[in-house]
Amino acid sequence: MTTEEPSYKQVIVFMSNDNKSNFMNESGSHVLNMNRALKNIKSDIIVDFIHSNASGIIVVTNKVVASVELQSIEQYIKGANHINSNKVKSPRLPQLKSYLKIIGLLYL
């Protein structure tokens, strides 16, 4: 059995189970709305799809996300209907050492 490591093009959003189920029920419309929000900030990032894991949701994009796009995704998720924003943590990128080295961030 092989395990798949997080991709460089994923945004990990930790949230409670009730938020996760509410968000995933309308994931198709959330993809469209996130793409619209990213287009409004003149980003060339496109959200391909959203899937859930044990601790929250993962937003898969076409390119590596910068901090501006991360903020836009966070604002959209926290402002979505039927989501308790207090139970949503800030989105983050995968924490692989090799990934952080590629984008030039220090590993703590």
Sine and cosine of phi, psi and omega as CSV:
sin_phi,cos_phi,sin_psi,cos_psi,sin_omega,cos_omega
0.00,0.00,0.75,-0.66,0.04,-1.00
-0.95,-0.32,0.51,-0.86,0.07,-1.00
-0.94,-0.35,0.65,-0.76,-0.01,-1.00
-1.00,0.00,0.82,-0.58,0.05,-1.00
-0.98,0.18,0.37,-0.93,0.01,-1.00
-0.86,0.51,0.64,-0.77,0.02,-1.00
-0.98,0.17,0.35,-0.94,0.04,-1.00
-0.94,0.35,-0.30,0.95,-0.08,-1.00
-0.97,-0.23,0.45,0.89,0.00,-1.00
-0.94,-0.35,0.57,-0.82,0.13,-0.99
-0.89,-0.45,0.86,-0.51,-0.05,-1.00
-0.99,-0.13,0.79,-0.61,0.00,-1.00
-0.83,-0.56,0.92,-0.39,0.04,-1.00
-0.99,0.12,0.73,-0.68,0.02,-1.00
-0.42,-0.91,0.23,-0.97,-0.01,-1.00
-0.94,0.34,0.30,-0.95,-0.05,-1.00
-0.90,0.45,-0.63,0.78,0.01,-1.00
-0.92,0.38,-0.63,0.78,0.09,-1.00
-0.90,0.44,-0.67,0.74,-0.03,-1.00
-0.88,0.47,-0.71,0.70,-0.01,-1.00
-0.92,0.39,-0.64,0.77,0.05,-1.00
-0.89,0.45,-0.66,0.75,-0.02,-1.00
-0.94,0.35,-0.65,0.76,-0.05,-1.00
-0.96,0.29,-0.39,0.92,0.04,-1.00
-0.88,0.47,-0.50,0.87,-0.02,-1.00
-0.86,-0.52,0.63,0.78,-0.11,-0.99
-0.90,0.44,-0.54,0.84,0.02,-1.00
-0.88,0.48,-0.72,0.70,0.02,-1.00
-0.94,0.33,-0.51,0.86,0.03,-1.00
-0.92,0.39,-0.59,0.80,0.06,-1.00
-0.88,0.47,-0.73,0.68,0.01,-1.00
-0.88,0.48,-0.69,0.72,-0.03,-1.00
-0.94,0.35,-0.60,0.80,0.06,-1.00
-0.92,0.40,-0.64,0.77,0.06,-1.00
-0.89,0.46,-0.62,0.79,0.05,-1.00
-0.91,0.41,-0.66,0.75,0.02,-1.00
-0.91,0.41,-0.64,0.77,0.03,-1.00
-0.93,0.36,-0.58,0.82,0.04,-1.00
-0.92,0.39,-0.57,0.82,0.01,-1.00
-0.90,0.43,-0.47,0.88,0.05,-1.00
-1.00,-0.08,0.23,0.97,0.06,-1.00
0.87,0.49,0.68,0.73,0.03,-1.00
-0.99,-0.11,0.51,-0.86,0.08,-1.00
-0.99,-0.13,0.20,0.98,0.05,-1.00
-0.99,0.16,0.66,-0.75,0.06,-1.00
-0.81,-0.59,0.73,-0.68,0.08,-1.00
-0.98,0.17,0.86,-0.51,0.00,-1.00
-0.99,0.15,-0.79,0.62,0.02,-1.00
-0.29,-0.96,0.17,-0.99,0.02,-1.00
-0.81,-0.58,0.69,-0.72,0.13,-0.99
-0.67,-0.74,0.29,-0.96,-0.07,-1.00
-0.96,-0.27,0.41,-0.91,0.16,-0.99
-0.72,-0.69,-0.17,-0.99,-0.11,-0.99
-0.90,0.43,-0.51,0.86,-0.11,-0.99
-0.96,-0.28,-0.04,1.00,-0.01,-1.00
0.26,-0.97,-0.64,-0.77,0.02,-1.00
-0.84,-0.54,0.35,-0.94,0.07,-1.00
-0.81,-0.59,0.82,-0.57,0.03,-1.00
-0.99,-0.17,0.88,-0.48,-0.04,-1.00
-0.98,-0.18,0.79,-0.61,-0.05,-1.00
-0.90,-0.44,0.11,-0.99,-0.02,-1.00
-0.99,0.12,-0.36,0.93,0.00,-1.00
-0.65,-0.76,0.15,-0.99,0.07,-1.00
-0.93,0.36,0.71,-0.70,-0.11,-0.99
-1.00,0.03,0.68,-0.73,0.09,-1.00
-1.00,-0.04,0.06,-1.00,-0.08,-1.00
-0.91,0.41,-0.55,0.84,0.01,-1.00
-0.90,0.43,-0.70,0.72,0.02,-1.00
-0.92,0.39,-0.59,0.81,0.04,-1.00
-0.88,0.48,-0.67,0.75,0.03,-1.00
-0.91,0.42,-0.63,0.78,0.01,-1.00
-0.91,0.41,-0.67,0.74,0.04,-1.00
-0.90,0.43,-0.67,0.75,0.02,-1.00
-0.89,0.46,-0.71,0.71,0.01,-1.00
-0.88,0.47,-0.65,0.76,0.00,-1.00
-0.91,0.42,-0.73,0.68,-0.06,-1.00
-0.89,0.45,-0.70,0.71,-0.01,-1.00
-0.94,0.35,-0.37,0.93,0.00,-1.00
-0.99,-0.12,0.00,1.00,-0.03,-1.00
-0.93,0.36,0.45,-0.89,0.02,-1.00
-0.91,0.42,0.56,-0.83,0.07,-1.00
0.90,0.43,0.41,0.91,0.03,-1.00
-0.89,-0.46,0.79,-0.61,0.10,-0.99
-1.00,0.08,0.97,-0.25,-0.11,-0.99
-0.91,0.42,-0.33,0.95,0.04,-1.00
-0.95,0.32,-0.36,0.93,-0.02,-1.00
-0.97,-0.22,0.32,0.95,0.05,-1.00
-0.89,-0.46,0.84,-0.55,0.05,-1.00
-1.00,0.05,0.31,-0.95,0.01,-1.00
-0.88,0.48,0.66,-0.75,0.02,-1.00
-0.92,0.40,0.45,-0.90,0.01,-1.00
-0.58,-0.81,0.24,-0.97,0.06,-1.00
-1.00,-0.04,0.29,-0.96,0.04,-1.00
-0.84,0.54,0.53,-0.85,-0.10,-0.99
-0.97,-0.24,0.60,0.80,0.05,-1.00
-0.97,0.25,0.66,-0.75,-0.01,-1.00
-0.87,0.49,-0.67,0.74,-0.02,-1.00
-0.91,0.42,-0.61,0.79,0.02,-1.00
-0.91,0.41,-0.71,0.70,-0.01,-1.00
-0.90,0.43,-0.55,0.84,0.04,-1.00
-0.93,0.38,-0.62,0.78,-0.01,-1.00
-0.90,0.44,-0.70,0.72,-0.04,-1.00
-1.00,0.04,0.00,1.00,0.13,-0.99
1.00,0.10,0.44,0.90,0.05,-1.00
-0.98,-0.22,0.53,-0.85,0.05,-1.00
-0.97,0.24,0.64,-0.77,0.03,-1.00
-1.00,-0.03,0.83,-0.56,-0.01,-1.00
-0.99,-0.16,0.00,0.00,0.00,0.00
